[in-house]
Amino acid sequence: VCLYLFSGQTLWAQPQALKPGGMIYGIVPPLFGDQPFKAVTRRLDYLQNLGVDVLWIAPVHATDDPGHISYAITDFFSLREDFGSEDDLRALVRAAEARGMKVMRVVELRRWGA
């Protein structure tokens, strides 16, 4: 399992991204409502008020598994269409960074789906 910041660098290459005592909040986008990326973006002020420093977003890559969290990735270069568009994800990351939060994602290379 690799953890990446959406800046494209590995998390361990940017230890300053996690401050001591910082709060990491796990995000399962569809649990936030319809149009998941947009729904998470709408809740960022709430998450910021909770003291969240880093959003750890569940796998967002294309999959043929309809579950909320799927590590059975079928295409590492595409997003799950049911989560929203690439522009929606970019807007989420920009909005989080504007609030001083980082967004990281999980890349599970051992569970390639077919």
Secondary structure as UniProt FT lines:
FT   STRAND          2..5
FT   TURN            6..7
FT   HELIX           11..13
FT   HELIX           15..17
FT   TURN            20..21
FT   STRAND          23..27
FT   HELIX           29..32
FT   HELIX           36..42
FT   HELIX           44..50
FT   STRAND          52..57
FT   STRAND          61..63
FT   STRAND          73..79
FT   TURN            81..83
FT   HELIX           86..98
FT   TURN            99..100
FT   STRAND          102..107
//
